[in-house]
Amino acid sequence: MAAAQHGNGFDPKRTKECVDRIEALAAKKQSLHMTYMSECAVINEDIGDVYEEAKNAWHIPKKALRTVIKARSTERKLEELRNDLDLVDRESFDQIRHALGDLADTPLRAAAISDSDADKGGKGTRQTRKERDAALDAVSTGNGAEKLATGLSKLN
């Protein structure tokens, strides 16, 4: 740092050089940002056209369709967050969601419902629900992959 200083201050030549380089890079960044934004505007217009077509040609309400698109995007983001966890943390995540009554949103519940319903062949929903809840409780008690595998085998 001492080499960058000039007398009691900074070397004016080096300081100007740094400022000029930073400003040039910032200008380049701004230019790229504007290019990106103009490309996005074209895509946004295309998306708007599809919404209009859905409304006019097939009578799909735009507000409901936008909400579905947003919900699906949010679900994908949540699934990515869950998948970024290691196996132990993912199991804990599912247990916490189950404890909060949120298990309906997790892949474990979806698998449990589809596997249980397929195996029962249309058996009464009360019995199916009791068995499914017992299997999910088995998964949510205790730790480790062994408990998870035991709970999943009960689901199957």
Order of alpha helices (4+ residues) and beta strands (2+ residues): beta-beta-alpha-alpha-alpha-alpha-alpha-alpha
